[in-house]
Structures are given as C-alpha cells and as structure tokens.
C-alpha cells in the first residue's frame, strides 16, 4: 500500500453525484420535454388538514385579515385627527370673527352720542364747511364697518327695536304706527346697540266704525222721572 494511507482513518464511501437536468428542451433530440404532472397529495381520511390544492398557512406569519384590520384602524385614527383639526380651525376662525365684530360694535356704541350731536347740528343748519366734511367721513366709515341706523316715521311699531315714550290714538292709522322719531336707533349687524325712541299712535275707531246701539221696539221705554212735590 501507499505510504499516504493512514491505517487509523476509515475509508469513506464516495457520495454519488446526482445531476438533475431541468432544461425544457432535450439536448439530444431537440424536442420540448413534457413537464411532470404534480398530483395533489391525498387528503387524510379523518378530514383534517387543508383540502386538495389548498394552501398551507404558516402560523408565524400574520393573516392578511389582521393586517387589513390594523390598517383600517390606523386610517380611521388619521381621519378622526384630521376632522378634529378641521373643527378646531373653524372654531378659531369663528371666534376671531366674533371678537372682531364685538370690538367694532363696542367702539361704534361709544360714538353714538357724537352721531346724535351731528344729527342735531344738521337739523339746525349748523353742519357746514369743514365740520360737515369730517362728519360725513365719520358716518361713512362707521357705515362701512357695519353700523346701521333705523327708526323712521310711518313705519309699524316694533317693540324689539322701538322704545315708545309717547302714545296717541287716531283713526288715520290701522295699527300701532311710529309717528315721531325722537332719537334714532342703531344696530351693528344683528346686534341692536340702541333702540329708537319714538312716539306711537294707535288705531282709534271713527264715528262710522263705532257700532250702533239698537233699541228693541217691543221693550217699553223708561217712564220719565216724577218730580216730587214738596
């Protein structure tokens, strides 16, 4: 024997080499090989296990339904946060507009006595020259900001915006009517800053509207009172 041989080393049998040719074309004949038909594994007799052709799900991998459920929950949370943020922005904008309107109304309310003075000066013919130019500019600015005046003669009386300080009756009106405006009223938007001070005339039936008193002819007239002889 050769000197390279170690008596203590066991002789290992050589492992056979297996060659699997997976080419679809046979190199010898040049024809297309037929693919092997894989038959379904028989289903156990007790009915357990997946059906023939069924998939085997690994327990280590989460089912697709759980992933979809978690995705739907995260999407719902995101939509809820977006809705809350949108409502917050709307509330902030609404409060901002309300605070701005309240500040403008408060300033306009403090200027109402000045507007009364301007109106009285105009009625007496004293609103002229530079004073008139400044007054007109002030009134125009307040109107553009949202201030409105109300209270005119011959309009129906409304207790929500009119303050009646005088009351008369007349057959010329059909309903309670404002006949004299003693002080103009003002409102800012939907807020009434000051009611109009007015005189109200109510309807009074005329002579032709008063009901006639009918006397029954069958009813005896009252006898004249007798004079007592002293």
C-alpha positions as CSV (number, residue, x, y, z in Angstrom):
1,X,0.0,0.0,0.0
2,X,1.0,3.6,-0.5
3,X,2.6,5.5,2.4
4,X,0.0,8.2,2.2
5,X,-2.6,5.8,3.6
6,X,-3.4,6.2,7.3
7,X,-4.5,2.9,8.8
8,X,-6.4,4.7,11.5
9,X,-8.5,6.6,9.1
10,X,-11.7,4.9,7.9
11,X,-12.3,4.8,4.2
12,X,-15.4,6.9,3.4
13,X,-17.5,5.7,0.6
14,X,-17.8,8.3,-2.2
15,X,-21.2,10.0,-2.4
16,X,-22.9,9.6,-5.7
17,X,-23.3,12.7,-7.8
18,X,-26.8,13.3,-8.9
19,X,-27.4,15.6,-11.9
20,X,-30.9,16.9,-12.5
21,X,-31.4,18.3,-15.9
22,X,-34.2,20.8,-15.8
23,X,-33.9,22.0,-19.3
24,X,-37.1,22.1,-21.1
25,X,-35.5,21.1,-24.4
26,X,-33.9,17.7,-24.7
27,X,-30.3,18.4,-25.9
28,X,-30.1,15.0,-27.7
29,X,-33.4,15.1,-29.6
30,X,-34.0,18.8,-29.6
31,X,-37.7,18.3,-28.7
32,X,-39.6,20.0,-26.0
33,X,-39.8,17.9,-22.8
34,X,-43.1,17.3,-21.1
35,X,-43.4,18.9,-17.7
36,X,-44.0,16.5,-14.9
37,X,-47.6,16.4,-13.6
38,X,-47.7,17.1,-9.8
39,X,-50.6,15.3,-8.3
40,X,-52.3,16.6,-5.3
41,X,-51.5,15.0,-2.0
42,X,-54.3,12.8,-0.8
43,X,-56.4,14.2,2.0
44,X,-56.4,12.4,5.3
45,X,-59.4,10.1,5.8
46,X,-60.4,12.0,9.0
47,X,-60.9,15.2,7.0
48,X,-58.2,17.1,8.9
49,X,-55.7,19.3,7.1
50,X,-56.2,21.5,4.0
51,X,-58.2,20.3,1.1
52,X,-56.6,19.1,-2.1
53,X,-54.9,22.0,-3.8
54,X,-55.3,24.2,-0.7
55,X,-52.6,26.5,0.8
56,X,-50.8,25.8,4.0
57,X,-50.6,28.9,6.1
58,X,-47.6,29.3,8.4
59,X,-48.7,30.2,11.9
60,X,-45.6,32.5,12.2
61,X,-47.0,34.8,9.5
62,X,-49.9,37.1,10.5
63,X,-53.1,36.5,8.4
64,X,-53.9,39.2,5.8
65,X,-57.2,39.9,7.6
66,X,-55.3,41.1,10.7
67,X,-53.1,43.4,8.6
68,X,-56.1,44.9,6.9
69,X,-57.9,45.3,10.2
70,X,-54.9,47.2,11.7
71,X,-54.6,49.3,8.5
72,X,-58.3,50.3,8.8
73,X,-57.9,51.2,12.4
74,X,-54.9,53.4,11.7
75,X,-56.8,55.0,8.7
76,X,-59.8,55.7,11.0
77,X,-57.5,57.3,13.6
78,X,-55.9,59.6,11.0
79,X,-59.3,60.6,9.6
80,X,-60.5,61.4,13.2
81,X,-57.5,63.6,13.9
82,X,-57.9,65.4,10.6
83,X,-61.6,66.1,11.4
84,X,-60.8,67.3,14.9
85,X,-58.2,69.7,13.5
86,X,-60.6,71.0,10.8
87,X,-63.2,71.7,13.5
88,X,-60.6,73.4,15.6
89,X,-59.6,75.7,12.8
90,X,-63.3,76.5,12.1
91,X,-63.9,77.3,15.8
92,X,-60.8,79.5,15.9
93,X,-61.9,81.4,12.8
94,X,-65.5,81.8,14.1
95,X,-64.2,83.1,17.5
96,X,-61.9,85.5,15.7
97,X,-64.7,87.0,13.6
98,X,-67.0,87.2,16.7
99,X,-64.3,89.0,18.7
100,X,-63.6,91.4,15.9
101,X,-67.3,92.2,15.4
102,X,-67.8,92.7,19.2
103,X,-64.8,95.1,19.3
104,X,-66.2,97.1,16.4
105,X,-69.7,97.2,17.9
106,X,-68.2,98.4,21.2
107,X,-66.4,101.3,19.5
108,X,-69.5,102.3,17.5
109,X,-71.6,102.3,20.6
110,X,-69.2,104.8,22.3
111,X,-69.6,107.1,19.2
112,X,-73.4,107.2,19.2
113,X,-73.6,110.4,21.3
114,X,-71.3,112.0,18.7
115,X,-73.6,110.9,15.9
116,X,-76.6,112.4,17.8
117,X,-74.8,115.7,18.0
118,X,-74.0,115.6,14.3
119,X,-77.7,114.9,13.5
120,X,-78.9,117.8,15.7
121,X,-76.4,120.1,14.1
122,X,-77.7,119.1,10.7
123,X,-81.3,119.7,11.7
124,X,-80.5,123.2,12.9
125,X,-78.4,124.0,9.8
126,X,-75.1,124.2,11.7
127,X,-73.5,121.3,9.8
128,X,-71.5,123.2,7.2
129,X,-67.9,123.7,5.9
130,X,-65.1,121.5,7.3
131,X,-67.2,120.3,10.1
132,X,-69.7,118.7,7.6
133,X,-66.8,117.1,5.7
134,X,-65.4,115.5,8.8
135,X,-68.9,114.4,10.0
136,X,-69.7,112.8,6.6
137,X,-66.4,110.9,6.6
138,X,-67.0,109.6,10.1
139,X,-70.6,108.5,9.3
140,X,-69.4,106.8,6.1
141,X,-66.6,105.0,7.9
142,X,-69.0,103.6,10.5
143,X,-71.5,102.5,7.9
144,X,-68.8,100.7,6.0
145,X,-67.8,98.9,9.2
146,X,-71.4,97.6,9.7
147,X,-73.3,100.3,11.6
148,X,-76.9,100.8,10.5
149,X,-79.4,103.4,11.7
150,X,-83.2,102.7,11.9
151,X,-86.3,104.4,13.0
152,X,-88.4,106.3,10.5
153,X,-91.9,107.8,10.7
154,X,-95.0,105.9,9.5
155,X,-93.3,102.5,10.0
156,X,-95.1,99.8,12.1
157,X,-94.2,99.8,15.7
158,X,-91.9,97.0,16.7
159,X,-91.2,96.7,20.5
160,X,-88.0,94.8,19.9
161,X,-86.3,97.8,18.2
162,X,-88.6,100.7,19.3
163,X,-88.9,102.4,22.7
164,X,-92.3,104.1,22.9
165,X,-92.2,107.2,25.1
166,X,-95.4,108.8,23.9
167,X,-98.8,107.3,22.9
168,X,-101.6,108.7,20.9
169,X,-104.7,107.4,19.1
170,X,-106.1,108.3,15.7
171,X,-108.4,106.9,13.1
172,X,-105.9,107.6,10.4
173,X,-103.8,104.5,11.2
174,X,-104.8,100.9,11.1
175,X,-102.2,99.5,13.5
176,X,-99.7,100.9,16.1
177,X,-97.5,103.2,14.0
178,X,-94.4,105.3,14.6
179,X,-95.5,108.9,14.1
180,X,-92.5,110.7,15.5
181,X,-88.8,109.7,15.9
182,X,-87.3,111.4,19.0
183,X,-84.0,109.6,18.8
184,X,-82.6,107.4,16.0
185,X,-81.8,103.8,16.8
186,X,-78.6,101.9,15.7
187,X,-77.6,98.3,15.2
188,X,-74.4,96.6,14.3
189,X,-75.0,93.5,12.2
190,X,-77.7,91.6,14.1
191,X,-76.9,93.3,17.4
192,X,-79.2,96.2,18.4
193,X,-76.9,98.8,20.0
194,X,-79.7,101.2,20.9
195,X,-83.5,101.1,20.3
196,X,-85.2,104.1,18.6
197,X,-87.1,106.4,20.9
198,X,-90.4,107.1,19.2
199,X,-93.9,108.3,19.7
200,X,-96.6,105.7,18.8
201,X,-100.1,106.3,17.5
202,X,-102.6,103.5,17.9
203,X,-105.8,103.0,15.9
204,X,-109.0,104.6,17.3
205,X,-112.3,103.7,15.7
206,X,-114.0,106.6,13.9
207,X,-117.7,107.6,14.1
208,X,-118.6,105.5,11.2
209,X,-116.8,102.5,12.7
210,X,-118.5,102.6,16.1
211,X,-121.3,100.0,16.5
212,X,-124.8,101.4,16.6
213,X,-126.9,100.7,19.7
214,X,-130.1,99.0,18.5
215,X,-133.3,99.6,20.6
216,X,-135.9,96.8,20.6
217,X,-139.4,98.3,19.8
218,X,-141.1,95.7,22.0
219,X,-139.2,96.8,25.0
220,X,-141.1,99.6,26.8
221,X,-139.3,102.9,27.2
222,X,-138.4,104.0,30.6
223,X,-141.0,106.3,32.1
224,X,-139.9,109.8,32.9
225,X,-138.9,110.5,36.3
226,X,-141.6,112.0,38.5
227,X,-141.0,115.3,40.2
228,X,-141.6,115.1,44.0
229,X,-143.9,117.8,45.4
230,X,-142.6,119.3,48.5
